[in-house]
């Protein structure tokens, strides 16, 4: 049973590290702001969540109480990451609408003089 638990914790560490790496590479490699926002919000949150769950499980496995700061970090991470990403996306979209007045707000394409979409 101890070997299975160690393998499970190792797998959580590997998955978490992989997702953090994917989030960091996505932040560097993607070209658009919205794509860059998506990579660390989704992948890195999942990666850090895996690492924190692994840490809590390790402390439980040792017979210690889970550290409150690990549990609080996990809760705040899963609450604040989506909210902050949503607010940044709304701000970027509003800025984009201000700088490009030719883009209609409802998302429809503007029609030209001949009635066809541009």
N, C-alpha and C positions, 0 to 999 in steps of 0.2 A: 504494500500500500504506500510506503514511503517513496519508493521508486516512481510509482505512478504520479504521485503528487509533485515530485521534483520535475518530472517530464512535463506535467501540465503547467507548472510555473515557468519552466524554460520556454515552452511554446508561447505562453502569454508575453514573455519578454521579447521573444523573436518577432511575434506579430506586432507588438507595440513599436518596436524599433523600426520594423519595415514600414509601418504606416507613417511614422514620424519622418522617415527618409522620403517617402513618396510625397508627403505634404511639403517638405522643404524643396524638393526638386520641382514640384508643381509651381511653387511660389517663384522660383528662379526662372523656369523655362516658359511658362505661359505668357502670352503676349498681351491679352486684354485684362483690364482691371477686374472685371467680373469673374474671369477664369482664375486669376491670381487670388481672388478672395475665396473662391470655392475650395481650392486645394488645401490650404492650412485649416480652413474652418472644418471641413469634413474629415480629412485624413489625419491631420495632426491631433484633432480632438479625440478621435478613436484610438490613436497610438498612445497618447498620454493617459487616456482612460484605461487602456490595457495595462500600462505600467503601474498605475495607481492601484488597480484591482489586484495585480500580482503582489504589490507591496503589502496590501491589507491581508491577502490570503497567506502570505509568508509569516506575518506576525501572528495570525490565528494558528497557523501550523506550529509555530514555536511555543504556543500556549500563552502568549502575551495578549494583552488587550490591543485592539487596533488603535493606532494613533489617531486622535481626533483631527489633527491637521490634515492627514491623508484623506479622511472621509470628507472634510470640508472642502479641500481642494477639488476632489472629484465632483461634489455637488455644485460648487461654484463654476467649475469648468463647463459642465454640461448645461448650466443655466446661462452663463454669460456669453459663451462662444456663439451660439446661434443668434442671440439678441444683438450682439455687437456687429455680426456680419450683416444682419438684416438692416440695421441702422446705417452702416457704411454703404450698402447697396442703394438704399433709398436716397442718401445724400449724393452719391455719384450719379444716380439717375436724374435727380433734380438739377444738378450742375450741368449734366448733358443736355437737358431740356432748355436751360437758360442759354447755353452757348450755341445751340442749333435750333433756332426758332422755326426752321422749315420742317422739322419733324413733328407731326401731330401727336397730341397727348394720348389719344386712344389707341395708338399703335398702327393705325391704317396708313397706307401710303398716300402721299399727296398726289392728286391728279394734275396732269399738265394741261396746257391750253387745248390739246386735241382730245382730252378725256381719257387718255391711256396713262397707266401708272409709269412713273419715272424709274 
